[in-house]
Amino acid sequence: MNNSVSKGDFTVEEIESIIRSGELNSLRELSRYFYRTNSRYRNNIDFLASLFLYDTFITPIYDPKKESPRQVLKAFSNACDFIEALDAKNTFTRITREWLKTGIYYGII
């Protein structure tokens, strides 16, 4: 039996060694490799990343003694514009996918 995953890729022994070592960078590289090459692995990560709905709901909280209705309405409108531009569903799904693949997310929202 050929222990190579495919020519030029990880061997079964290398995969076992990486898993046993627990070295994070190697595990992340292995996870990215499986995400690129293994449809079941990719489908599981994509499924888990899309489980959450990431629906947004903005509730204005204000003190009528300190803020005018006009100020609250302006702040509410700005918050709605920010959430709209953020595209929360796609942005957070992408972040969750990366987190599931590598265990961490480096980026700016």
C-alpha positions as CSV (number, residue, x, y, z in Angstrom):
1,M,0.0,0.0,0.0
2,N,1.3,3.4,-0.9
3,N,1.5,5.7,2.2
4,S,1.6,8.9,0.2
5,V,-1.5,11.0,0.2
6,S,-0.6,12.0,-3.3
7,K,2.7,12.6,-5.1
8,G,4.5,15.5,-3.4
9,D,2.1,15.7,-0.5
10,F,2.1,14.5,3.1
11,T,2.8,10.9,3.8
12,V,0.7,9.0,6.4
13,E,3.8,8.9,8.7
14,E,4.2,12.7,8.3
15,I,0.6,13.3,9.2
16,E,0.8,11.1,12.3
17,S,4.0,12.8,13.3
18,I,2.5,16.2,13.0
19,I,-0.5,15.2,15.0
20,R,1.6,13.6,17.7
21,S,3.9,16.6,17.9
22,G,1.1,19.1,18.4
23,E,3.2,21.9,16.8
24,L,0.7,24.6,16.0
25,N,2.2,25.9,12.7
26,S,2.5,22.4,11.3
27,L,-1.0,21.5,12.4
28,R,-2.3,24.7,10.7
29,E,-0.4,23.9,7.5
30,L,-1.9,20.3,7.6
31,S,-5.4,21.7,8.2
32,R,-5.1,24.1,5.3
33,Y,-3.8,21.2,3.1
34,F,-6.8,19.0,4.0
35,Y,-9.1,22.0,3.4
36,R,-7.7,22.3,-0.1
37,T,-7.5,18.6,-1.0
38,N,-10.2,16.8,1.0
39,S,-13.8,17.6,0.1
40,R,-15.3,16.0,3.3
41,Y,-13.0,18.0,5.5
42,R,-13.8,21.2,3.5
43,N,-17.5,20.5,3.6
44,N,-17.5,19.9,7.4
45,I,-15.7,23.2,8.0
46,D,-17.9,25.1,5.6
47,F,-21.0,23.6,7.2
48,L,-19.9,24.5,10.7
49,A,-18.9,28.0,9.6
50,S,-22.4,28.6,8.2
51,L,-24.4,27.2,11.1
52,F,-24.6,30.6,12.8
53,L,-27.0,33.0,11.2
54,Y,-25.2,36.2,12.3
55,D,-28.4,38.1,12.3
56,T,-28.0,41.6,13.6
57,F,-30.4,43.6,15.7
58,I,-29.7,47.2,16.8
59,T,-31.4,48.5,19.9
60,P,-30.9,52.1,20.8
61,I,-30.3,52.7,24.5
62,Y,-30.4,56.3,25.5
63,D,-31.2,58.7,28.3
64,P,-33.8,61.3,27.1
65,K,-32.4,63.7,29.7
66,K,-28.9,63.7,28.0
67,E,-29.7,63.1,24.3
68,S,-32.2,64.5,21.9
69,P,-34.3,62.3,19.7
70,R,-32.4,63.8,16.7
71,Q,-29.0,62.7,18.2
72,V,-30.3,59.2,18.9
73,L,-31.7,58.9,15.4
74,K,-28.4,60.0,13.9
75,A,-26.4,57.5,16.0
76,F,-28.9,54.8,15.1
77,S,-28.6,55.6,11.4
78,N,-24.8,55.5,11.7
79,A,-24.9,52.1,13.5
80,C,-27.3,50.7,10.8
81,D,-24.9,52.0,8.0
82,F,-21.9,50.4,9.8
83,I,-23.7,47.0,10.1
84,E,-24.8,47.2,6.5
85,A,-21.3,47.9,5.3
86,L,-19.9,45.1,7.6
87,D,-21.9,42.5,5.8
88,A,-22.0,40.5,9.0
89,K,-23.2,37.2,7.6
90,N,-20.4,36.9,5.0
91,T,-17.7,38.5,7.1
92,F,-18.3,36.4,10.2
93,T,-18.8,33.2,8.2
94,R,-15.4,33.9,6.6
95,I,-13.8,34.5,10.0
96,T,-15.4,31.4,11.5
97,R,-14.1,29.3,8.5
98,E,-10.6,30.5,9.0
99,W,-10.8,30.0,12.8
100,L,-12.0,26.4,12.2
101,K,-9.2,25.7,9.7
102,T,-6.4,27.2,11.8
103,G,-7.6,27.7,15.3
104,I,-7.1,31.4,15.1
105,Y,-8.1,34.5,13.1
106,Y,-5.8,37.4,12.4
107,G,-7.5,40.2,10.7
108,I,-9.3,43.5,10.9
109,I,-13.1,43.7,10.9
